[in-house]
Amino acid sequence: MDYQVLAELLFPQVTDTPEMLEERFPARNAPEGAVITRMAPSPTGFVHLGNLVQGLTSERMAHQSGGVLFLRVEDTDAKREVPGAVEVLIDTLKHYGISFDEGATHDGDAGNYGPYRQRQRAGIYHVYAKKLVSEGQAYPCFCTEEQLAAMREMQEANKETTGYYGKYAMWRDRSLEEIQAELAAGHPWVLRFKSMGSIENQFKFDDLVKGKLTITENNVDHVLLKSDGIPTYHFAHAVDDHLMRTTHVVRGDEWLPTLPFHIQLFKALGFKLPKYVHIGPLMKMDGTSKRKLSKRKDPELALTFYKAEGFPVKAVYEYIMTILNSNFEDWRRANPDASADTFKFSPKKLNPAGSLFDYAKLTDVSKNVISKMTAEEVYGLLVEWAKEFDPDFGAKLEADPAYATAILAIGRGGKKPRKDLATWKEAKPYMGFFYDEYLDAADFGDKFGKETVLDALNRFLAVFDIADDANTWFDKVKAITTDMGFTTDMKAYKADPTAFPGNVADISTMLRIAVTGKTNSPDLYTVMQILGYERTVARIKAAKETLN
Ligand code: GLU
């Protein structure tokens, strides 16, 4: 067979050569050791935690080494494409601190190695397809769906490995005449790789996460171009990562089974193989066993979930770092105030079996992150969240920024800041009582009789002075306590609770319920200071009403 003739027959329109493409996309001028890597997602519209893990890993590897991170869109499956998905992807990743140096953008492409959307690269793939055909390394296959299905059935019945290989590779050795006849009849065809591999052969391979792997050669004649001339993932991966001068491929380990084919393909094309970083799936505990996070079962897989819950971006980022690099937490303890991007990230520290996602741990990390923010920072982020997810609350916060910031400043600063909030969603339950419309009606329970509660409230109203400092204020509460026969001696009370009608904490709780509608709140003195004299008194009076 004259492969040159076949190549012309299949790709008459291709006039460019691989050499021309090499010239058009020259080696990058990158410093020694710089990692050139990419994200290559399909625009399905669903951006998930796995994307973020892959994105952060690539981003850190690229930018920590003075390299390049680019965005390539894998839009080869038009059926799965959702309009606007690329924009959603770019915006979501940007929101989490992942910015691309080049690649697909909102309004096109930026960079010298494009186009960065695979459907626009059909002509480029065809240059290499033609080359492979001309070398006898690829051939057209005219099998119909029915023929392939029948083949699979037979293989299954014979308990053989299914697939298009060896004696099952029906079009591998057909004559030029047979191919010409099919083409003349207008029958559709796909381009297949002619595998020279054998499953008898194994070789060693080093993956940056998985370590040393023993790989069995591929013997399947996989499809390179589909019948519409659009490449499969495998072919596009090889051509694009070569021409875009990718040095490291960071991707999910669901691609490991086809790695033998990818290695073979790079070799057949005469391309240098990039380094591979195969990331394990995100796992979670389900009862006592681990399982993969699932799109169907786990809302926390979607990145929109974190936004809606109101986890600050910084917290999600910190948390992902914690699960990706086992030494991040120690580093964080030693460098509490350092920016996370000064941490030396290493793909080698990734757990080869996949990282365990733990919601409680994320919450802890987030509490920590929020506790270190200034009140102004918290205010800004909370308002941004509330405007989208709780507009009524957002409007209240915005109506009086100084008031809201004073509330958010409670317990902030100092060596041991309070860790009240893990998410912005928790802010309203935490501080809503500061706004009259969100204040719950006082409910004093039945631990003490109405008369006792009224007595305490009246006594407080009689002495309350907004100008008091915290100590004076508390002395007054203690005086009320003893005047009512309650005790301020908590030890004595614990030793014999029957000896007293109650203690100083009970009196505080009565005041707290009257002023905040809750049994739990930030420091009551500070709460009253922020509410001011009039509102505090009005609330206590209103609470008294509920007792009548
Ligand atoms: N679209 C593929 C994925 O998201 C890309 C894999 C790759 O990075 O090569 O799994």
Residues whose N, C-alpha, C, O or C-beta is under 5 A from the ligand:
A	BS01	LIG	A40 P41 S42 E74 V250 R251
